[in-house]
Amino acid sequence: MTRYIVGDIQGCASELRQLLDKASFKPSYDELWCVGDIIARGPESLEALQLIRSLGSAARCVLGNHDLNLLAVLCGVRKANPADKLDAILALSEDEQRELIHWFCQQPLLRESHDLVMTHAGIYPWWSLTEAANYADEVSRQLREACADDNLASWLTEMYGNEPARWSDKLTGADRTRFIINAFTRMRFCHHDGRLDFSAKGGPETDHHSDLIPWFELAPITDKSLVFGHWAALEGQTGRDDVIGLDTGCVWGNEMTLLRWPDGRRYKQPARTELRSD
């Protein structure tokens, strides 16, 4: 069995197929780990979902911010942003949409193996890996229960917001859940005092500020490699061998990256011409 890890797909199904062909991926034998944001902004969100789901248990995903947003749209909590290009998904029958909702609700915020931890945006630097895994399980359990209890719309409504910006183990209720979700799916920069910043979305050089630090520069060295996506402006560069960024901005006209684990070979697929010309 070979494990492959792919960066943000974001509706770029054609590029993903090409990458899997390049790597001679075999779903009967290999695993594909996805860092989240399967959908949104690209032209083939439905096709990307269909491809991932067709892999069955060979696909191991975590939730990204766009995946959670799609849940909110499907549940009537938010209106779809036309820029997300979700029309084909929204045109599905009610039964098909319910199947998608159920599938997304089974996906966790964190996956790990003996040598690897994968989340969408990263690991909050003030958490140990054990704490991060416990908090991810806590929220994933809530999500599954809300889905099963037909309470998903209410749960998703409380998910949105930028506060609290700093973690405390005394947080409870929606505040606690919101911070955990934001850390795993939206985090880029942190302040020295542990506050998350959601205003800066460029790279560390373009959004430089003395009190804004990329989360991975604050993260301690652990015995596992940390793999994440979400931050296309990094172009995969973290300056650390043990923290691996895989969002290389295919949907923005750059390329999609597939990492073979654990030898680290990277397969790259340039975005199609119409994405590069946007």
DONU-522294 format. One record per residue (C-alpha): x, y, z; residue number from 1. Coordinates in pm, 1 decimal. Each point is the difference from the previous one (the first is absolute). Layout:
<rs>
<<X; Y; Z>; NUM>
...
</rs>
This chain:
<rs>
<<0.0; 0.0; 0.0>; 1>
<<123.5; 345.4; -96.7>; 2>
<<-141.2; 314.5; 154.8>; 3>
<<-41.2; 314.0; -208.5>; 4>
<<-102.5; 338.9; 138.6>; 5>
<<-155.5; 263.0; -224.1>; 6>
<<-25.3; 373.7; 58.7>; 7>
<<-318.4; 204.6; -32.3>; 8>
<<-200.7; -131.4; -296.7>; 9>
<<-261.6; 278.1; -4.8>; 10>
<<-198.7; -128.1; -292.5>; 11>
<<299.6; -81.9; -221.8>; 12>
<<-96.3; -360.2; -71.6>; 13>
<<180.9; -26.4; -333.5>; 14>
<<333.7; 91.7; 156.3>; 15>
<<-55.0; -253.6; 277.4>; 16>
<<-70.0; -276.8; -250.9>; 17>
<<320.6; 87.0; -183.9>; 18>
<<199.0; -10.1; 321.8>; 19>
<<-140.1; -339.1; 98.2>; 20>
<<88.6; -130.9; -347.1>; 21>
<<354.6; 135.3; 31.7>; 22>
<<41.4; -178.0; 331.9>; 23>
<<-162.7; -323.0; -127.9>; 24>
<<-240.6; 22.7; 293.7>; 25>
<<-195.2; -322.2; 63.7>; 26>
<<-298.0; 36.7; 237.9>; 27>
<<-1.7; -373.7; 67.1>; 28>
<<347.8; 31.1; 147.8>; 29>
<<86.5; 366.1; 67.5>; 30>
<<-142.0; 274.8; 222.0>; 31>
<<-71.8; 360.6; -94.9>; 32>
<<2.3; 244.5; 290.4>; 33>
<<-166.9; 335.5; -76.5>; 34>
<<78.9; 313.6; 201.6>; 35>
<<-352.9; 137.6; -44.2>; 36>
<<-173.3; 252.2; -225.5>; 37>
<<-97.6; -254.2; -261.3>; 38>
<<-243.9; 250.9; -144.8>; 39>
<<-52.9; 370.9; -76.8>; 40>
<<144.4; 253.3; -244.1>; 41>
<<103.0; -254.2; -264.0>; 42>
<<-218.2; -107.1; -294.8>; 43>
<<-54.5; -364.2; 102.6>; 44>
<<-104.9; -12.6; 363.0>; 45>
<<-260.8; -271.4; -54.2>; 46>
<<243.5; -205.1; -207.5>; 47>
<<267.2; 36.1; 269.3>; 48>
<<-241.8; -127.9; 262.9>; 49>
<<-107.3; -287.6; -221.2>; 50>
<<361.5; -96.7; -62.8>; 51>
<<94.0; 2.8; 367.9>; 52>
<<-311.7; -189.8; 104.4>; 53>
<<53.8; -257.9; -275.4>; 54>
<<324.2; -98.4; 171.9>; 55>
<<-194.8; -129.9; 298.8>; 56>
<<214.9; -84.0; 301.0>; 57>
<<316.6; 80.5; -198.0>; 58>
<<-79.8; 371.9; 43.1>; 59>
<<75.4; 149.9; 342.2>; 60>
<<-113.5; 362.2; 28.5>; 61>
<<-11.4; 275.8; 258.9>; 62>
<<-240.6; 290.7; -8.9>; 63>
<<104.6; 339.6; -131.0>; 64>
<<-171.1; 335.8; 32.7>; 65>
<<-157.9; -27.8; -346.9>; 66>
<<-133.3; -347.1; 79.3>; 67>
<<-165.6; 129.8; 315.8>; 68>
<<-136.7; 295.9; -194.1>; 69>
<<-159.1; -236.6; -250.9>; 70>
<<-170.7; -178.0; 289.7>; 71>
<<-136.7; 335.9; 115.5>; 72>
<<-126.0; 77.7; -351.5>; 73>
<<-164.3; -341.3; -40.5>; 74>
<<-168.8; 42.4; 339.5>; 75>
<<-133.5; 345.3; -87.4>; 76>
<<219.0; 179.6; 254.2>; 77>
<<186.1; 205.6; -260.7>; 78>
<<-56.8; 104.5; -358.2>; 79>
<<239.2; -134.2; -258.4>; 80>
<<269.2; 239.0; -118.3>; 81>
<<-11.0; 2.4; -383.7>; 82>
<<381.1; 4.0; -0.7>; 83>
<<-2.7; -345.0; 160.8>; 84>
<<-158.2; -153.3; -312.0>; 85>
<<-216.6; -246.4; 189.6>; 86>
<<-294.6; -1.9; -243.1>; 87>
<<42.3; -363.5; -105.7>; 88>
<<-6.1; -114.6; 363.0>; 89>
<<-298.6; 218.9; 82.8>; 90>
<<-184.8; -145.4; -299.4>; 91>
<<16.1; -351.3; 147.7>; 92>
<<-317.8; -159.1; 128.3>; 93>
<<-88.7; 29.9; 368.6>; 94>
<<95.4; -363.6; 55.8>; 95>
<<338.9; 50.7; -164.1>; 96>
<<62.5; 313.4; 204.2>; 97>
<<-89.2; -187.3; 319.4>; 98>
<<252.9; -269.4; -92.6>; 99>
<<266.9; 267.8; -44.7>; 100>
<<-87.8; 162.3; 331.0>; 101>
<<27.5; -334.3; 177.1>; 102>
<<333.4; -77.2; -169.2>; 103>
<<154.5; 334.4; 93.9>; 104>
<<-119.1; -36.9; 358.3>; 105>
<<196.4; -324.4; 30.8>; 106>
<<328.3; 168.6; -96.3>; 107>
<<222.0; 104.9; 293.2>; 108>
<<201.7; 315.3; 61.9>; 109>
<<321.9; -195.2; 57.5>; 110>
<<146.3; -325.9; -120.8>; 111>
<<319.2; -159.6; 119.4>; 112>
<<222.3; -302.2; -33.7>; 113>
<<310.8; -103.2; 189.7>; 114>
<<212.2; 260.4; -180.1>; 115>
<<-246.0; 254.3; -141.4>; 116>
<<-270.9; 245.9; 106.9>; 117>
<<-222.2; 160.6; -265.4>; 118>
<<-240.0; 291.7; 44.2>; 119>
<<-127.4; 265.3; -236.0>; 120>
<<159.9; 316.0; 141.8>; 121>
<<250.0; -131.9; 254.5>; 122>
<<41.1; -65.1; 371.8>; 123>
<<-51.4; 284.8; 247.1>; 124>
<<353.1; 48.5; 142.2>; 125>
<<-116.2; 12.7; 362.7>; 126>
<<-148.0; -350.7; -23.3>; 127>
<<190.6; -325.2; 27.4>; 128>
<<-75.9; -256.8; -269.5>; 129>
<<-193.2; -202.7; 255.8>; 130>
<<-208.8; 302.3; 94.0>; 131>
<<-58.5; 85.4; -366.8>; 132>
<<-121.2; -352.6; -73.8>; 133>
<<-232.8; 7.9; 301.1>; 134>
<<-147.4; 338.1; -95.3>; 135>
<<-46.8; -112.0; -360.7>; 136>
<<-180.3; -314.2; 117.4>; 137>
<<-217.1; 209.5; 231.6>; 138>
<<-126.7; 219.4; -283.6>; 139>
<<-26.7; -282.2; -253.2>; 140>
<<-218.4; -186.8; 245.8>; 141>
<<-223.1; 307.1; 36.1>; 142>
<<-30.0; 26.7; -377.6>; 143>
<<-103.3; -363.1; -39.3>; 144>
<<-250.8; 29.5; 282.2>; 145>
<<-150.0; 321.1; -140.1>; 146>
<<-42.4; -173.5; -334.9>; 147>
<<-160.4; -306.5; 156.9>; 148>
<<-230.6; 209.8; 219.3>; 149>
<<-113.1; 223.1; -287.6>; 150>
<<154.4; 296.5; 182.0>; 151>
<<270.1; 74.6; -254.6>; 152>
<<-127.7; 339.5; -116.8>; 153>
<<-1.8; 137.2; 354.2>; 154>
<<347.6; -140.6; 69.9>; 155>
<<141.8; 150.2; -319.9>; 156>
<<-155.0; 339.5; 74.0>; 157>
<<196.4; 18.9; 326.1>; 158>
<<320.3; -101.9; -179.0>; 159>
<<51.7; 338.3; -168.5>; 160>
<<196.9; 285.8; 153.7>; 161>
<<353.9; 111.9; 84.7>; 162>
<<-39.4; 1.8; 377.3>; 163>
<<137.2; -122.6; 228.5>; 164>
<<336.3; 59.7; -164.4>; 165>
<<209.9; -156.9; 276.9>; 166>
<<-24.2; -349.6; 143.5>; 167>
<<-80.7; -77.5; 360.1>; 168>
<<-80.6; -344.5; 132.1>; 169>
<<-276.4; 173.4; 195.3>; 170>
<<-191.7; 76.8; -320.2>; 171>
<<-335.4; -174.6; -20.3>; 172>
<<-290.7; -40.4; -237.9>; 173>
<<-3.8; 171.1; -337.3>; 174>
<<304.7; 214.7; 83.6>; 175>
<<211.8; -308.2; 59.8>; 176>
<<-125.9; -174.7; -314.3>; 177>
<<48.1; 311.6; -213.0>; 178>
<<359.5; 48.9; 104.8>; 179>
<<89.1; -364.2; -64.6>; 180>
<<-155.4; 10.4; -347.1>; 181>
<<169.9; 330.3; -83.0>; 182>
<<338.4; -132.1; 110.2>; 183>
<<-27.0; -313.4; -211.1>; 184>
<<-156.9; 154.5; -311.3>; 185>
<<77.4; 374.7; -17.6>; 186>
<<328.0; 66.4; 181.6>; 187>
<<294.5; 165.1; -172.0>; 188>
<<158.4; 261.2; 226.2>; 189>
<<13.8; 18.7; 378.6>; 190>
<<92.9; 278.2; 237.5>; 191>
<<267.9; -52.2; 263.4>; 192>
<<-267.0; -25.7; 268.6>; 193>
<<-181.2; -285.1; -172.9>; 194>
<<-272.9; 194.4; -177.7>; 195>
<<-94.0; -112.0; -349.2>; 196>
<<-4.4; 263.1; -275.8>; 197>
<<-241.6; -44.7; -289.1>; 198>
<<62.0; 326.0; -186.0>; 199>
<<340.8; -84.0; -153.0>; 200>
<<-20.3; -256.2; -280.4>; 201>
<<315.3; 63.3; -201.5>; 202>
<<338.2; -156.0; 53.2>; 203>
<<226.3; 84.9; 294.6>; 204>
<<192.3; 249.7; -213.9>; 205>
<<-299.3; 187.1; -142.7>; 206>
<<-192.9; 3.5; 327.6>; 207>
<<297.8; 64.1; 223.8>; 208>
<<-74.4; 156.7; 337.2>; 209>
<<213.5; -15.2; 310.8>; 210>
<<-278.7; -167.1; 196.7>; 211>
<<-127.5; -234.5; -271.1>; 212>
<<175.7; -334.7; -19.2>; 213>
<<-79.5; -297.7; -224.5>; 214>
<<-135.8; -270.1; 227.4>; 215>
<<266.4; -250.2; -105.9>; 216>
<<281.7; 228.5; 114.7>; 217>
<<-139.5; -29.5; 351.8>; 218>
<<-75.2; -372.7; -14.1>; 219>
<<239.8; -214.8; 206.2>; 220>
<<190.7; -287.4; -156.7>; 221>
<<-184.5; -328.1; 48.7>; 222>
<<62.6; -362.8; -86.6>; 223>
<<-255.8; 21.8; -282.0>; 224>
<<-6.9; 201.7; -321.4>; 225>
<<-279.1; 256.6; -30.0>; 226>
<<-171.5; 21.6; -339.2>; 227>
<<-247.4; 274.6; -87.7>; 228>
<<-151.1; 196.6; -289.5>; 229>
<<-215.3; 315.8; 3.9>; 230>
<<278.3; 257.2; -55.3>; 231>
<<62.6; 28.7; -373.8>; 232>
<<211.1; 314.8; 37.9>; 233>
<<271.8; -209.7; 166.1>; 234>
<<43.6; -199.7; -322.4>; 235>
<<82.0; -294.0; 225.6>; 236>
<<295.5; 170.5; 169.6>; 237>
<<21.1; -17.4; 379.5>; 238>
<<374.9; -2.2; 59.0>; 239>
<<-37.8; -320.7; 201.4>; 240>
<<45.0; -360.6; -106.0>; 241>
<<-249.8; -121.1; 260.3>; 242>
<<-281.8; 240.5; -95.8>; 243>
<<-121.3; -60.8; -354.2>; 244>
<<-226.7; 239.8; -188.1>; 245>
<<-179.4; -153.9; -297.2>; 246>
<<-231.5; 277.0; -123.2>; 247>
<<185.6; 123.2; -307.4>; 248>
<<-292.9; 194.3; -144.2>; 249>
<<-125.0; -208.0; -291.4>; 250>
<<-335.4; 178.7; 4.3>; 251>
<<185.8; 333.2; -25.1>; 252>
<<184.5; -107.6; -312.6>; 253>
<<310.2; -156.7; 154.5>; 254>
<<23.0; -374.7; 55.5>; 255>
<<-131.7; -289.7; 205.7>; 256>
<<241.9; -200.9; 212.5>; 257>
<<-14.6; -369.7; 88.2>; 258>
<<246.5; -123.6; 262.5>; 259>
<<105.2; -363.8; 24.2>; 260>
<<54.0; -99.7; 360.4>; 261>
<<239.5; -61.1; 164.3>; 262>
<<270.1; 39.8; -267.9>; 263>
<<-115.9; 356.1; -77.0>; 264>
<<-17.1; -21.6; -379.1>; 265>
<<-219.7; 278.2; -134.5>; 266>
<<-211.0; -22.3; -312.3>; 267>
<<-118.2; 330.5; -141.8>; 268>
<<-271.8; 80.7; -251.7>; 269>
<<-30.1; 352.0; -146.7>; 270>
<<-344.5; 154.3; 0.0>; 271>
<<-186.7; -18.3; -326.3>; 272>
<<35.4; 289.0; -241.3>; 273>
<<-326.8; 174.6; 89.0>; 274>
<<99.7; 16.2; 367.6>; 275>
<<345.9; 130.7; -78.9>; 276>
<<-145.8; 277.7; -216.2>; 277>
<<-244.4; 130.8; 265.6>; 278>
</rs>
